[in-house]
């Protein structure tokens, strides 16, 4: 077993976190029992790159219980929790991660997972998959397939596939209904504001919030801000999404105009430079900047640092930048994923759904004879997770009668 953690003495605290999360993840538990019975992951080496906190640890342990040999690292330097790493390592998983690694250490951890010669990959943002293709090309053919958790990662992988560079099949778990309708919307909506408010300890009610990007994550962030009494504006490039925001009662403006009034600016696009120098110079004094996209490129931190006459850490995860115009801007968590860098990420019940889907998809791709490319989650897996979630909550649904089914398939 490989091991690269900061402090093994933190294991008891990490184990308590893991056990708490596991007690709220019944769907993943049910899927684990299915995988144990099927034996589809028995003896399979799995390399995992995810936000390394308690819910992720539950997924790693579920795969281990199903017979897999698991190696894991973190997908974001600030979201890795050292106590969880220690707790997970104490339960037999090969862990290569610690909080706030240098860029060199971060890539080194990815390499160590790949050095364990995984047959399946489970990625979050596609850093592991792209590194494998770039630096371990001689090992690519040993990988049967992979799964990808995020919008950003799926976009990168589709670009690889278009270029003919992707050499094995990857399941786009992010694009499954049981993922994006719940994880992206309700998970992001709650966890982003938990991170922002934990970091700042500021009131949201009555404040002006600008949400940049109105995809499923942006919808969730806007919805929760409304629920907490904020006045919400959306900036978009897609006219269809912009019309949806209008019909939800939100204002729609260009970002460069809306920043002037915003107390909180939350980026949710997956693209770079959506808050650039021209936006930063128009922000109001004391504005809070936070990113809910995977990489720290949505707020142009390079421009912010270049323009600043001074900077200081005013609270944990809150850095104040003083601009030449005399205004102060507060950047949260270095512009990284705020819900995990300044909080604990999505609620356990949400990740229960997403990680159950991950586990089923991983087992499916292990057995599938698929060509290289980005694949959809099979609809049957999506519906199975939905069924298990309903069963776990005690909810029941009706069934169509034979005559109703016949009517829906008839044209007469």
C-alpha positions in Angstrom: 0.0 0.0 0.0 1.3 3.4 -1.0 1.2 6.3 1.5 1.9 10.0 1.2 -0.1 11.9 3.9 0.7 14.7 6.2 -0.1 13.3 9.6 -1.2 9.8 10.5 -2.2 10.9 14.0 -5.2 12.7 12.5 -6.8 9.4 11.6 -9.3 9.2 14.5 -10.8 12.6 13.6 -10.9 11.6 9.9 -12.6 8.3 10.6 -15.3 10.1 12.6 -16.0 12.4 9.6 -16.1 9.4 7.2 -18.4 7.4 9.5 -20.8 10.4 9.8 -20.9 10.8 6.0 -21.4 7.1 5.4 -24.4 7.1 7.8 -26.1 9.5 5.4 -25.3 7.7 2.1 -27.7 4.8 1.9 -27.8 4.7 -1.9 -24.0 4.2 -2.2 -24.4 1.5 0.4 -27.0 -0.3 -1.6 -24.9 -0.1 -4.8 -21.9 -1.4 -2.9 -23.9 -4.6 -2.0 -24.9 -5.0 -5.7 -21.2 -4.7 -6.8 -20.1 -7.2 -4.1 -22.7 -9.7 -5.4 -21.7 -9.1 -9.0 -18.0 -9.3 -8.4 -17.3 -7.0 -11.3 -14.6 -5.0 -9.5 -13.0 -7.9 -7.7 -9.2 -7.4 -7.9 -9.4 -4.5 -10.3 -6.9 -1.6 -9.7 -8.7 1.7 -9.5 -7.0 5.1 -9.6 -9.1 8.0 -8.1 -8.7 11.8 -8.4 -11.5 13.5 -6.5 -11.9 16.2 -3.9 -10.5 14.3 -1.0 -12.9 14.8 1.9 -15.3 12.5 3.8 -17.9 11.7 1.1 -15.1 10.9 -1.4 -13.6 8.6 1.3 -16.9 6.8 1.5 -16.8 6.1 -2.3 -13.2 4.9 -2.1 -14.1 2.5 0.7 -17.2 1.3 -1.2 -15.0 0.4 -4.2 -12.6 -1.3 -1.8 -15.5 -3.3 -0.2 -16.5 -4.4 -3.7 -13.1 -5.9 -4.2 -11.2 -3.1 -5.9 -7.6 -2.1 -5.0 -7.9 1.7 -4.7 -5.3 4.4 -5.0 -6.4 8.0 -4.5 -5.3 11.6 -4.6 -7.0 15.0 -4.4 -8.3 17.0 -7.4 -7.9 20.4 -5.9 -5.1 21.6 -3.7 -7.3 23.4 -1.1 -10.1 20.8 -0.9 -8.0 17.9 0.5 -8.6 17.3 4.2 -5.6 15.9 6.0 -7.6 14.1 8.7 -9.7 12.4 6.1 -6.5 11.3 4.2 -5.2 9.8 7.5 -8.5 8.1 8.2 -8.7 6.6 4.7 -5.2 5.4 4.8 -5.8 3.7 8.1 -8.5 1.6 6.4 -6.2 0.2 3.7 -6.5 2.7 0.8 -3.3 4.0 -0.9 -3.5 7.7 -0.3 -1.2 10.3 -2.0 -2.4 13.7 -0.9 -2.3 16.5 1.6 -3.8 19.9 2.0 -2.3 22.8 0.0 0.4 21.0 -1.9 2.7 22.9 -4.2 1.9 22.6 -8.0 4.8 20.2 -8.2 3.6 18.1 -5.3 0.1 18.0 -6.7 1.3 16.6 -10.0 3.6 14.3 -8.2 0.6 12.8 -6.3 -1.1 12.2 -9.6 1.9 10.4 -10.9 2.1 8.2 -7.8 -1.5 7.0 -8.4 -0.6 6.3 -12.0 2.5 4.4 -10.9 0.2 2.0 -9.1 -0.8 0.9 -12.6 -4.6 1.4 -12.4 -6.9 -0.4 -14.8 -9.8 2.0 -14.2 -9.7 5.7 -13.5 -12.2 7.9 -11.7 -11.5 11.6 -12.4 -12.7 15.0 -11.4 -11.6 17.7 -13.9 -9.7 15.2 -16.1 -6.2 16.1 -14.7 -5.3 12.5 -14.1 -6.5 11.4 -17.6 -4.7 14.2 -19.4 -1.5 13.6 -17.4 -1.6 9.9 -18.2 -1.9 10.6 -21.9 0.9 13.3 -21.8 3.4 11.6 -19.5 2.6 7.9 -19.2 1.6 7.1 -22.8 3.1 3.7 -22.5 0.6 2.8 -19.9 -2.5 4.1 -21.6 -3.4 0.8 -23.2 -3.6 -0.8 -19.7 -6.5 1.3 -18.8 -9.9 -0.3 -19.6 -11.8 3.0 -19.2 -12.7 5.8 -16.8 -15.4 8.0 -15.5 -15.5 11.8 -15.2 -17.4 13.7 -12.5 -17.5 17.4 -13.7 -18.7 19.6 -16.4 -15.1 21.0 -16.8 -13.7 17.5 -17.1 -16.2 16.4 -19.7 -15.5 19.5 -21.8 -11.7 18.7 -21.7 -12.3 15.1 -22.6 -14.7 15.9 -25.5 -11.9 18.2 -26.8 -9.4 15.3 -26.5 -11.8 13.0 -28.4 -12.4 15.5 -31.1 -8.6 15.8 -31.6 -8.3 12.0 -31.7 -6.2 12.0 -28.6 -8.4 10.1 -26.1 -7.4 6.5 -26.2 -9.9 4.8 -24.0 -13.7 5.1 -23.2 -14.7 7.6 -20.5 -18.3 7.7 -19.1 -19.5 11.3 -18.6 -21.1 10.8 -15.2 -21.7 14.6 -15.0 -24.1 14.5 -17.9 -26.5 11.9 -16.3 -29.8 13.3 -15.1 -29.3 11.9 -11.6 -26.0 13.9 -11.4 -26.6 17.3 -12.9 -30.2 17.8 -11.8 -29.3 17.2 -8.2 -25.5 17.5 -7.6 -25.0 20.6 -9.9 -28.1 22.4 -8.9 -29.0 21.6 -5.3 -25.5 20.5 -4.1 -23.7 23.5 -5.6 -26.5 25.8 -4.6 -26.2 24.9 -0.9 -22.5 24.3 -0.7 -21.3 27.5 -2.5 -23.2 29.7 0.0 -22.0 27.6 2.9 -18.4 28.3 1.8 -19.0 31.9 1.1 -20.8 32.7 4.3 -18.4 30.6 6.4 -15.5 32.5 5.0 -16.9 36.0 5.2 -19.5 35.8 8.1 -21.5 38.4 6.2 -25.3 38.8 5.7 -26.7 37.8 2.4 -30.3 39.0 2.8 -30.8 42.3 1.0 -27.5 42.2 -0.8 -26.9 42.3 -4.5 -25.6 39.0 -6.0 -24.2 38.6 -9.5 -24.1 35.0 -10.7 -22.0 34.7 -13.8 -23.2 31.7 -15.8 -26.7 30.2 -15.6 -26.1 26.5 -16.2 -27.2 23.9 -13.7 -24.6 25.1 -11.1 -25.5 28.8 -11.7 -29.2 27.9 -11.3 -28.6 26.4 -8.0 -26.5 29.3 -6.7 -29.1 31.8 -7.8 -31.9 29.8 -6.3 -30.3 29.6 -2.9 -29.3 33.3 -3.0 -33.0 34.2 -3.7 -34.1 31.9 -0.8 -31.8 33.7 1.6 -33.2 37.1 0.6 -30.6 38.4 -1.9 -31.4 40.4 -5.0 -29.9 38.3 -7.9 -28.6 39.3 -11.3 -27.4 36.8 -13.9 -24.8 37.4 -16.6 -24.9 35.0 -19.5 -23.7 34.4 -23.1 -26.6 32.0 -24.0 -29.8 33.9 -24.9 -31.9 30.8 -24.0 -30.4 30.5 -20.5 -30.8 34.3 -20.1 -34.5 34.1 -21.0 -34.9 31.3 -18.4 -33.3 33.5 -15.8 -35.7 36.3 -16.6 -38.7 34.0 -16.2 -37.4 32.9 -12.8 -37.6 36.6 -11.7 -33.9 37.4 -12.0 -32.3 40.4 -13.6 -30.1 39.8 -16.6 -27.3 42.2 -17.4 -23.9 42.2 -19.0 -21.2 41.3 -16.4 -19.2 44.4 -17.0 -22.2 46.5 -16.0 -23.6 44.3 -13.2 -20.3 44.2 -11.2 -20.6 47.8 -10.3 -23.6 47.0 -8.0 -22.7 43.6 -6.8 -21.9 42.8 -3.2 -21.1 39.1 -4.1 -19.9 37.9 -7.5 -20.0 34.2 -8.0 -18.6 32.6 -11.2 -20.1 29.4 -12.4 -19.1 29.1 -16.1 -16.2 26.6 -16.4 -14.4 29.2 -18.7 -11.5 31.5 -18.1 -11.4 35.2 -17.5 -15.1 35.8 -17.1 -14.2 38.4 -14.4 -11.3 40.1 -16.1 -9.4 43.4 -15.6 -12.2 45.5 -17.0 -14.7 44.0 -14.6 -12.3 44.2 -11.6 -11.8 47.9 -12.1 -15.6 48.5 -12.0 -16.4 46.5 -8.9 -17.7 48.3 -5.9 -15.6 48.8 -2.8 -15.7 45.7 -0.6 -17.1 43.3 -3.2 -16.6 39.6 -2.5 -15.4 37.5 -5.4 -15.9 33.7 -5.3 -15.6 30.9 -7.9 -17.8 27.9 -8.2 -16.1 26.5 -11.3 -13.6 23.7 -11.2 -10.3 25.6 -12.0 -9.1 28.9 -10.6 -9.2 30.7 -13.9 -12.7 32.3 -13.9 -11.6 35.3 -11.9 -8.4 36.7 -13.5 -6.3 36.6 -10.4 -3.1 37.4 -12.4 -4.6 40.8 -13.3 -5.9 41.3 -9.8 -2.5 40.7 -8.3 -0.8 42.9 -10.9 -3.1 45.8 -10.3 -3.1 45.6 -6.5 -1.2 48.3 -4.6 -1.4 46.0 -1.5 -3.0 42.8 -0.3 -3.6 41.2 3.0 -5.3 38.1 4.5 -8.2 39.5 6.5 -9.8 36.2 7.4 -9.1 32.6 6.7 -9.8 32.1 3.0 -10.4 35.9 2.5 -7.7 38.0 0.9 -8.2 41.7 0.4 -6.7 43.5 -2.6 -6.4 47.3 -2.6 -6.7 48.7 -6.2 -5.3 52.0 -7.5 -8.9 53.5 -7.5 -9.0 53.1 -3.8 -11.5 50.2 -3.8 -10.9 46.9 -2.0 -11.9 43.6 -3.4 -12.1 40.4 -1.4 -11.1 37.2 -3.1 -12.2 33.9 -1.5 -10.0 30.8 -1.4 -7.5 32.1 -4.0 -10.2 32.0 -6.6 -10.5 28.2 -6.3 -13.6 26.1 -5.9 -15.2 28.0 -3.0 -17.5 25.3 -1.7 -14.7 22.9 -1.1 -11.7 25.2 -0.5 -13.7 27.2 2.1 -16.2 24.6 3.1 -17.0 20.9 3.2 -18.5 20.6 -0.3 -21.9 19.2 -1.2 -24.1 17.6 1.4 -23.7 13.9 2.0 -27.2 13.1 0.7 -26.3 14.7 -2.6 -23.0 13.0 -3.0 -24.7 9.8 -2.1 -26.5 10.0 -5.4 -23.5 11.1 -7.5 -21.1 8.6 -6.0 -23.6 5.7 -6.4 -23.8 6.6 -10.1 -20.0 6.8 -10.2 -19.6 3.3 -8.7 -22.2 1.8 -11.1 -20.7 3.5 -14.1 -17.2 2.4 -13.2 -18.3 -1.3 -12.9 -20.2 -0.9 -16.2 -17.2 0.5 -18.1 -15.0 -2.3 -16.7 -17.1 -4.9 -18.4 -18.1 -2.9 -21.6 -16.4 -3.5 -24.9 -16.4 0.2 -25.8 -14.4 2.2 -28.3 -12.4 5.2 -27.1 -14.5 8.3 -26.7 -16.8 10.1 -24.2 -19.9 7.9 -23.5 -23.2 8.7 -21.8 -24.2 6.9 -18.6 -26.5 4.0 -19.7 -30.1 5.1 -18.9 -30.7 2.0 -16.9 -28.0 3.0 -14.4 -29.5 6.5 -14.1 -32.9 5.0 -13.3 -31.5 2.4 -10.9 -29.9 5.2 -8.8 -33.2 7.1 -8.9 -35.0 3.9 -7.8 -32.6 3.3 -4.9 -32.8 6.9 -3.8 -36.6 6.7 -3.6 -36.4 3.5 -1.7 -34.0 5.0 0.8 -36.3 7.9 1.5 -39.4 5.7 1.7 -41.1 7.4 -1.3 -43.1 5.4 -3.9 -44.1 6.1 -7.4 -47.1 4.9 -9.5 -46.8 2.5 -12.4 -48.4 2.7 -15.8 -51.1 0.2 -16.5 -50.8 -2.0 -19.6 -53.5 0.1 -21.4 -51.7 3.3 -20.5 -48.4 2.0 -21.9 -50.2 0.9 -25.1 -51.8 4.3 -25.5 -48.5 6.1 -25.2 -47.1 4.0 -28.0 -50.1 4.2 -30.3 -50.9 6.8 -33.0 -54.5 5.8 -33.6 
